[in-house]
Amino acid sequence: MKNLINPLAIIVLTALFACNNPQTKTAPAKIKIHDNGVNIAYTDTGKGDTTLLFVHGWLINGSYWSNQVNFFSKKYRVVTIDLPGFGQSGKNRNSWTVKDFGRDVDSVITQLNLKNVILIGHSMGGDIIIEAAIHAPDHIICLVGIDNLLNVGQVQSPQLKKAIADFTTALKKSFKANTTAYFSQYLFYKTTDSITRKRVLNDVAHADSTIAIPCIVSIMDAEPDAASKLKATKKKLYLINSDIHQTYTGGFKANNIPFELKEIHATGHFPMVEKPAEFNALLAATIADIKKDGK
């Protein structure tokens, strides 16, 4: 009769071998990041003495930076986040303001102990990284805005104020229909591919309106103060904006805000996914300028 090995013994021996085998490695536990009890989902890739921290725009999430993670993590530490209320981050709070999101970004910097941070914010992320830089300037080198801060220093006309109020009212009446119409009409360009359109509109359709509406209201309320807040950061602003809309640079000059503008040709509001190779080249050139300016 054959000798049978007890299955339990096999399990125990295998476990012991794994524990004593020098080839076996245990992956380090990922740090859980939170801000006042709200979980912040993130990715942390690559190494380097400079950190690129990417902040997404309204109704989307950190996955929109995947092309940049793959490209820049070969040379830099690259961190992306899902802002609370979006993507995989928590929703367990009641306030969704620019200040709240700025504090979220600061929490990521502090809890991951990030150094030499270049903050990169798309769309509403521009106002958020400004807020973050005001309250936690020590680890931040500079700010990079992506297709945002187009009208810094301009006074809002009564017509614009009314349009903003009407838009807010429309969102409250029918959020999905009006956001879909807004994105389709204003944020896509004729060159925006169908995959990007479907991806964005799917995220729009699944957004939580109880979070999205107060969020965009706070962003619009913050716009008139962008010039004074930029000055308060004492950081240089670098912009990569689509050339289908004009960036008003007079406000930077009038307020003595150091800035540098690069334009990407003929994209909609999402150049990092619409033309990733061209965008990455412009961002790489911007980082080179940042390092040169820092000397």
C-alpha positions in Angstrom: 0.0 0.0 0.0 1.3 3.4 -0.9 2.2 5.9 1.8 -0.1 8.9 1.5 1.1 12.3 2.6 -1.4 14.2 4.7 -2.8 17.2 2.7 -2.6 19.3 5.8 1.1 18.5 6.1 1.7 19.7 2.5 0.0 23.0 3.2 2.1 23.5 6.3 5.4 22.6 4.7 4.7 24.8 1.7 3.9 27.7 4.0 7.1 27.1 6.0 9.2 26.9 2.8 7.8 30.1 1.5 8.6 31.9 4.8 12.2 30.6 4.7 12.8 30.9 1.0 15.1 34.0 0.4 13.5 34.2 -3.1 10.1 35.0 -1.7 9.3 38.7 -1.4 6.2 40.3 0.2 5.0 43.5 -1.5 5.0 46.4 0.8 1.5 47.4 2.0 0.1 50.4 0.2 -0.4 53.4 2.4 -4.1 54.3 2.9 -4.6 58.0 2.4 -7.5 59.9 3.9 -8.6 63.4 4.6 -10.7 63.7 7.7 -11.9 60.1 7.3 -12.5 60.3 3.6 -10.5 57.7 1.6 -8.5 59.1 -1.3 -7.7 56.6 -4.1 -4.4 57.0 -5.8 -1.6 55.5 -7.8 2.1 55.9 -7.0 4.5 54.9 -9.7 8.2 55.4 -10.5 11.0 57.0 -8.6 12.9 60.2 -8.7 13.8 63.4 -6.8 10.9 65.2 -8.5 7.2 64.2 -8.0 4.5 64.9 -10.6 1.2 65.0 -8.9 -1.7 64.9 -11.3 -5.2 66.3 -10.4 -8.1 65.6 -12.7 -11.0 67.8 -13.8 -14.8 67.8 -13.2 -16.7 64.6 -13.4 -13.7 62.5 -14.5 -11.0 60.7 -12.5 -7.3 59.9 -12.1 -7.3 57.2 -14.9 -7.3 60.0 -17.5 -3.6 60.4 -16.7 -2.7 56.8 -17.6 -0.6 57.8 -20.7 1.3 60.3 -18.6 2.0 57.7 -15.8 3.5 55.3 -18.4 5.6 58.0 -20.0 6.9 60.0 -17.1 7.3 57.3 -14.4 10.5 56.2 -16.2 12.1 59.3 -14.8 9.9 60.8 -12.1 7.8 59.7 -9.2 4.2 60.0 -10.6 1.2 60.2 -8.4 -2.4 60.4 -9.6 -5.5 60.8 -7.4 -9.2 60.4 -7.6 -10.6 63.5 -5.8 -13.1 62.6 -3.1 -16.5 62.2 -4.7 -15.1 60.9 -7.9 -13.6 57.7 -9.2 -12.8 55.2 -6.4 -12.4 57.8 -3.6 -14.8 58.1 -0.7 -18.0 60.2 -0.7 -18.6 60.3 3.1 -18.7 64.1 3.6 -21.1 66.9 2.9 -18.8 69.7 1.7 -17.4 69.8 -1.9 -15.6 73.1 -2.2 -12.3 74.2 -3.8 -10.9 74.5 -0.2 -11.9 71.0 0.6 -10.2 69.6 -2.6 -7.1 71.7 -2.0 -6.9 70.2 1.5 -7.3 66.7 -0.1 -4.3 67.3 -2.3 -2.3 68.6 0.7 -3.2 65.4 2.6 -1.8 63.3 -0.3 1.5 65.3 -0.3 1.8 65.0 3.5 0.8 61.3 3.9 3.0 60.1 1.0 5.8 62.4 2.2 6.2 63.8 -1.4 9.1 66.1 -2.1 9.8 68.6 -4.9 6.2 68.4 -6.2 5.1 69.7 -9.5 1.3 70.1 -9.2 -0.5 69.4 -12.5 -4.2 70.2 -12.6 -6.6 69.7 -15.5 -9.8 71.9 -15.8 -11.1 72.6 -12.3 -7.9 71.0 -11.0 -6.3 74.3 -11.8 -8.1 76.1 -9.0 -7.6 73.1 -6.7 -3.8 73.1 -7.1 -3.7 76.8 -6.5 -5.6 76.3 -3.2 -3.3 73.4 -2.3 -0.2 75.5 -2.9 -1.4 78.4 -0.8 -1.7 76.2 2.3 1.2 73.8 1.8 3.8 75.6 -0.2 7.0 74.0 1.3 7.1 70.8 -0.8 5.7 72.4 -4.0 7.9 73.7 -6.8 5.4 75.1 -9.2 1.9 74.8 -10.7 1.0 73.4 -14.2 -2.5 74.1 -15.5 -4.0 72.0 -18.3 -6.6 73.7 -20.4 -7.7 76.0 -17.7 -7.2 79.5 -16.1 -8.2 81.1 -19.5 -9.5 84.3 -18.1 -7.5 85.1 -15.0 -7.8 88.8 -14.1 -10.8 89.5 -16.2 -13.9 91.0 -14.5 -17.0 88.9 -15.0 -19.7 90.7 -17.0 -23.3 90.8 -15.9 -24.1 88.6 -18.9 -21.5 86.0 -17.8 -22.8 86.0 -14.3 -26.3 85.4 -15.5 -25.1 82.6 -17.8 -23.4 80.9 -14.8 -26.6 81.2 -12.7 -28.7 79.9 -15.5 -26.3 76.9 -16.0 -26.5 76.1 -12.3 -30.3 76.2 -12.3 -30.3 73.9 -15.4 -28.1 71.4 -13.7 -30.4 71.2 -10.7 -33.4 70.6 -13.0 -31.8 68.0 -15.2 -28.2 67.2 -14.4 -27.5 64.4 -16.9 -29.1 66.0 -19.9 -27.5 69.4 -19.3 -24.0 68.2 -18.5 -24.1 65.9 -21.6 -25.2 68.8 -23.8 -22.5 71.1 -22.2 -19.7 68.6 -22.7 -20.7 67.8 -26.2 -21.1 71.4 -27.3 -18.2 73.1 -25.5 -15.6 70.6 -24.4 -15.2 68.4 -27.5 -13.6 69.6 -30.7 -14.2 68.3 -34.2 -11.0 66.3 -33.8 -12.0 64.6 -30.6 -12.2 60.9 -31.3 -15.3 58.8 -30.6 -13.6 56.7 -27.9 -12.8 59.8 -25.9 -16.3 61.2 -26.4 -17.9 57.9 -25.2 -15.5 57.6 -22.2 -16.1 61.2 -21.0 -19.9 61.0 -21.5 -20.1 57.7 -19.7 -18.4 59.3 -16.7 -20.7 62.3 -16.9 -23.7 60.0 -17.0 -22.6 58.2 -13.8 -21.6 61.3 -11.8 -23.3 62.0 -8.5 -25.1 65.2 -9.0 -25.3 65.9 -5.2 -21.5 66.2 -5.3 -21.0 67.5 -8.8 -23.2 70.5 -8.6 -21.8 72.1 -5.4 -18.4 71.3 -6.7 -18.8 73.2 -9.9 -20.6 76.1 -8.1 -17.6 76.4 -5.8 -15.2 76.3 -8.8 -17.1 79.1 -10.6 -17.2 81.2 -7.4 -13.4 80.8 -7.1 -12.6 82.0 -10.6 -12.9 85.8 -9.9 -10.2 85.4 -7.1 -7.8 83.4 -9.2 -5.4 86.2 -9.8 -5.1 87.1 -6.1 -4.8 83.4 -5.1 -2.1 82.8 -7.7 -0.1 85.7 -6.3 -0.5 84.3 -2.8 1.1 81.0 -3.9 4.3 82.8 -4.9 4.8 80.0 -7.5 5.3 80.3 -11.2 2.3 79.1 -13.3 2.9 77.0 -16.4 0.0 76.4 -18.8 -0.6 73.9 -21.5 -3.9 74.9 -23.1 -5.7 74.0 -26.3 -5.5 76.7 -28.9 -9.2 76.4 -29.9 -9.9 78.9 -27.1 -7.8 82.0 -26.5 -6.0 82.3 -23.2 -6.1 85.8 -21.8 -2.6 86.6 -20.6 -3.2 90.2 -19.8 -4.4 89.3 -16.3 -1.1 87.6 -15.5 0.9 90.6 -16.7 -1.3 93.1 -14.9 -1.0 91.2 -11.6 2.7 90.5 -11.9 2.1 86.7 -12.0 5.0 84.8 -13.5 3.7 82.5 -16.1 4.6 80.5 -19.2 2.0 79.4 -21.8 2.4 76.5 -24.3 -0.5 75.6 -26.6 -1.5 72.3 -28.1 -3.1 72.5 -31.5 -6.7 71.5 -32.3 -7.8 69.4 -29.3 -10.9 69.5 -27.1 -10.7 69.9 -23.4 -8.9 66.6 -22.8 -5.5 66.9 -24.6 -3.8 64.3 -22.4 -6.0 61.6 -23.9 -6.8 63.1 -27.3 -3.2 63.7 -28.3 -1.1 62.0 -25.6 2.2 61.9 -27.5 2.1 65.6 -28.4 0.8 66.5 -24.9 3.6 64.5 -23.2 6.2 66.2 -25.3 4.8 69.6 -24.3 4.7 68.6 -20.6 8.3 67.2 -20.8 9.4 70.5 -22.3 7.6 72.4 -19.5 9.3 70.3 -16.9 12.6 71.1 -18.5 11.7 74.8 -18.3 10.8 74.4 -14.7 14.2 72.9 -13.9 15.9 75.6 -15.9 14.0 78.3 -14.1 14.9 76.7 -10.7 18.6 77.0 -11.3 
